Amino acid sequence: MDLVILAAGMGSRFGGLKQLEPIDKYGNFIIDYSIYDAKRAGFDKVIFIIKEENYEIFKSTIGRRVEDKIPTEYAFQSLDLIPEGYTLPQDRVKPLGTAQAILAAKDKISDSFIIINADDFYGFDAFKVAADYLRGLNKNSKNTYANIAYNVVNTMTENGSVKRGVLEFDKNNKLTDLIESKIEKVDGKILASPLDGATPFNIPETTLVSMNMFCFTRDILDYIDGDFKKFMDDNLANLDKCEYLLPTLVSDKINEGKITVEVLSTKAKWYGITYKTDKPAVVASLEKLMDNGEYPEGLWK
């Protein structure tokens, strides 16, 4: 089982490469905790999806600590990775989104895998739930995936809004809709404002949301590859800013009846540095987890 880490983002709100921001007194990054948790849950390879210009700094910082503990590979997300016959505006800098990112690792992904964001702490329970799901799949399973879902209250920051996918699912816990939303507290209530401009709505603290941790098998790559041209055609007037997003693709395939996505809840609590002011609380929380014995002193040391 592969751990695929999305680390090509520019970290614009935080300012700089927040994936490489030390988060404890030992110099570990949030990525270190994710890799540590994934390894003990049973994942046996990590694939970093990064910008090629960041390769040396990733390899000399994160890579040097984990390469002797788990097989490690790097994939490069670039603006050149688009369907043949299409071009992007010359002034575009930002990659084309999470679906394109996964496609960048196509030749490195072995079979079953999960994806996570580089700058989010997911917690061991989330990796265990994901690993148990993938191990339970039938051999050669296709079109059957899962999303690891968090109580929204466990994914918020006191320092501003966050982006989360509000999950809607049927009585069998099969995902029916994923509403990408801005989540924030307003007048003591949790308000979800859909990014597509739909009417905002209040949600309970126990509402399940996506933190972009999906469980996939390799066949998801066929859908990403197959829909890329359509995405480009649909966005010809917006190629300077559009993003080919994995949650959108997953929602489309659910609506087309081609895939099912099981919603699997976790008791884990998210920690992340969405804003610079988030860092002290994250540092304190991880220090407490280490003091309580949930992580060994120094993590890798």
Order of alpha helices (4+ residues) and beta strands (2+ residues): beta-alpha-beta-alpha-beta-alpha-beta-beta-alpha-beta-beta-beta-beta-beta-beta-alpha-alpha-beta-beta-alpha
